Amino acid sequence: MKPVGKVLYATGIVAGLVVFFWEDPFIPESLSGARVLLTGASAGIGEQMAYHYARFGAEIVLTARREAVLQKVMEKCLTLGAKKVFYIPADMSFPSEPEKVVQFALQKLGGLDYLVLNHIGRTRFQMWTGDVEYTRWLMQVNFFSYVELTTAALPTLEQSRGSLVVVSSVAGKIPTPFTTSYSATKFALDGFFSSLRHELTMQKSNVSITLCILGLIDTEAALENTRGKVHLRAAPAAEAALAIVRGGATRAHEVFYPWWLHQVCCLWVLSPSNRGQVLRSYYNYSSP
Ligand SMILES: NC(=O)c1ccc[n+]([C@@H]2O[C@H](COP(=O)([O-])OP(=O)(O)OC[C@H]3O[C@@H](n4cnc5c(N)ncnc54)[C@H](OP(=O)(O)O)[C@@H]3O)[C@@H](O)[C@H]2O)c1
């Protein structure tokens, strides 16, 4: 056999052994009766996460701004098998809301096992226009409210050996065009929560932090925002939601969905200086 053949043969054997001995660390039963506070639960990936948690038999508090939509999601969760479901409408652009939402969840569920931070304010997928006020507002919704929710929930998560799940984006690892403010909020999440993870470990805390890095997902909002502007295929929201739920349950530090985004992020760090040019070729822009 030629050397190349030998290498391929050996690689095949190793891959086969890995597949044979690999044990899925995700235990669906661990989510039965788990107490979950889920933000951005009225639409998109958050709505799909609500249905997954419901199928696994969790007790859920849903939050977003639109009450009528939350009511519908709650009803569907109950038909899918959730043990308990409550909802609380809240606008995370108001600094008083995060504390109120956590107190509501504690009152209804008696504690929390998962805090799943997923909501985002309306995203403008466009060139920077100089609107500093919008950036300030988006920072409150996408970043400061996450910090506030976390601060309010940490004591109860500590008691339950619970998990913080933070939904971020590839735009929070790699700067991309048309996302100045959004990208800034997502980089901020990585900085804050990755630093907090170190501190919790140093304090021998029981709380895990899972940061979820997502690529383009086929939610209504994302498809509408990016239509005609990117050459990328969107991945299904239900699958993205399941990857997040599993990542939180297995206490993974980071989840990449689709999985190959991990390689993309590594390549971005390691690759030569023309990486920006390659990245920009996936975006449409014609100067006015
Ligand atoms: N879709 C993608 O391509 C993609 C890619 C990478 C990362 N992600 C991340 O995945 C997560 C979910 O994204 P998505 O596409 O599912 O978003 P989405 O469909 O736009 O849903 C956003 C959710 O946040 C809620 N929300 C909006 N403004 C709010 C506010 N001021 N206060 C409280 N809640 C608010 C919305 O409900 P109401 O309108 O009822 O408030 C909705 O439930 C985000 O963290 C996003 O950054 C998404």
The ligand as an SDF file (V2000), in Angstrom:
LIG
                    3D

 48 52  0  0  0  0  0  0  0  0999 V2000
  -30.9360   34.5090   13.4020 N   0  0  0  0  0  0  0  0  0  0  0  0
  -29.6250   34.5850   13.1460 C   0  0  0  0  0  0  0  0  0  0  0  0
  -29.1610   34.5350   11.9850 O   0  0  0  0  0  0  0  0  0  0  0  0
  -28.6540   34.6840   14.2890 C   0  0  0  0  0  0  0  0  0  0  0  0
  -27.2830   34.5800   13.9950 C   0  0  0  0  0  0  0  0  0  0  0  0
  -26.3690   34.6660   15.0370 C   0  0  0  0  0  0  0  0  0  0  0  0
  -26.8160   34.8400   16.3430 C   0  0  0  0  0  0  0  0  0  0  0  0
  -28.1430   34.9410   16.5880 N   0  0  0  0  0  0  0  0  0  0  0  0
  -28.5620   35.1920   17.9780 C   0  0  0  0  0  0  0  0  0  0  0  0
  -29.6350   34.3470   18.3320 O   0  0  0  0  0  0  0  0  0  0  0  0
  -30.4840   35.0220   19.2630 C   0  0  0  0  0  0  0  0  0  0  0  0
  -31.9110   34.9860   18.7660 C   0  0  0  0  0  0  0  0  0  0  0  0
  -31.9620   35.5860   17.4790 O   0  0  0  0  0  0  0  0  0  0  0  0
  -33.2590   35.4730   16.5670 P   0  0  0  0  0  0  0  0  0  0  0  0
  -32.8210   35.5730   15.1530 O   0  0  0  0  0  0  0  0  0  0  0  0
  -34.0950   34.3390   17.0030 O   0  0  0  0  0  0  0  0  0  0  0  0
  -33.9910   36.8570   16.9390 O   0  0  0  0  0  0  0  0  0  0  0  0
  -35.5140   37.2900   16.6510 P   0  0  0  0  0  0  0  0  0  0  0  0
  -36.2170   36.3020   15.8130 O   0  0  0  0  0  0  0  0  0  0  0  0
  -35.4340   38.7140   16.1940 O   0  0  0  0  0  0  0  0  0  0  0  0
  -36.1550   37.2570   18.1050 O   0  0  0  0  0  0  0  0  0  0  0  0
  -35.7580   38.1960   19.0590 C   0  0  0  0  0  0  0  0  0  0  0  0
  -36.4830   37.9410   20.3500 C   0  0  0  0  0  0  0  0  0  0  0  0
  -36.1360   38.9860   21.2650 O   0  0  0  0  0  0  0  0  0  0  0  0
  -37.3290   39.6580   21.7010 C   0  0  0  0  0  0  0  0  0  0  0  0
  -37.0550   41.0890   21.8790 N   0  0  0  0  0  0  0  0  0  0  0  0
  -36.8450   42.0180   20.9090 C   0  0  0  0  0  0  0  0  0  0  0  0
  -36.6430   43.2210   21.4650 N   0  0  0  0  0  0  0  0  0  0  0  0
  -36.7440   43.0540   22.8130 C   0  0  0  0  0  0  0  0  0  0  0  0
  -36.6670   43.9420   23.9210 C   0  0  0  0  0  0  0  0  0  0  0  0
  -36.4430   45.2440   23.7630 N   0  0  0  0  0  0  0  0  0  0  0  0
  -36.8280   43.4300   25.1610 N   0  0  0  0  0  0  0  0  0  0  0  0
  -37.0870   42.1180   25.3500 C   0  0  0  0  0  0  0  0  0  0  0  0
  -37.1630   41.2230   24.3360 N   0  0  0  0  0  0  0  0  0  0  0  0
  -37.0020   41.6990   23.0750 C   0  0  0  0  0  0  0  0  0  0  0  0
  -38.3510   39.3970   20.5900 C   0  0  0  0  0  0  0  0  0  0  0  0
  -39.6810   39.3830   21.0620 O   0  0  0  0  0  0  0  0  0  0  0  0
  -40.6320   40.6590   21.1740 P   0  0  0  0  0  0  0  0  0  0  0  0
  -40.6220   41.3220   19.8510 O   0  0  0  0  0  0  0  0  0  0  0  0
  -41.9500   40.0410   21.5360 O   0  0  0  0  0  0  0  0  0  0  0  0
  -40.0660   41.4840   22.2760 O   0  0  0  0  0  0  0  0  0  0  0  0
  -37.9930   37.9650   20.1840 C   0  0  0  0  0  0  0  0  0  0  0  0
  -38.5870   37.0480   21.0560 O   0  0  0  0  0  0  0  0  0  0  0  0
  -29.9170   36.4470   19.3970 C   0  0  0  0  0  0  0  0  0  0  0  0
  -29.1120   36.5410   20.5420 O   0  0  0  0  0  0  0  0  0  0  0  0
  -29.0810   36.6080   18.1470 C   0  0  0  0  0  0  0  0  0  0  0  0
  -28.0300   37.5370   18.3080 O   0  0  0  0  0  0  0  0  0  0  0  0
  -29.0730   34.8770   15.5980 C   0  0  0  0  0  0  0  0  0  0  0  0
  1  2  1  0
  2  3  2  0
  2  4  1  0
  4  5  1  0
  4 48  2  0
  5  6  2  0
  6  7  1  0
  7  8  2  0
  8  9  1  0
  8 48  1  0
  9 10  1  0
  9 46  1  0
 10 11  1  0
 11 12  1  0
 11 44  1  0
 12 13  1  0
 13 14  1  0
 14 15  2  0
 14 16  1  0
 14 17  1  0
 17 18  1  0
 18 19  2  0
 18 20  1  0
 18 21  1  0
 21 22  1  0
 22 23  1  0
 23 24  1  0
 23 42  1  0
 24 25  1  0
 25 26  1  0
 25 36  1  0
 26 27  1  0
 26 35  1  0
 27 28  2  0
 28 29  1  0
 29 30  1  0
 29 35  2  0
 30 31  1  0
 30 32  2  0
 32 33  1  0
 33 34  2  0
 34 35  1  0
 36 37  1  0
 36 42  1  0
 37 38  1  0
 38 39  2  0
 38 40  1  0
 38 41  1  0
 42 43  1  0
 44 45  1  0
 44 46  1  0
 46 47  1  0
M  CHG  2   8   1  16  -1
M  END
$$$$
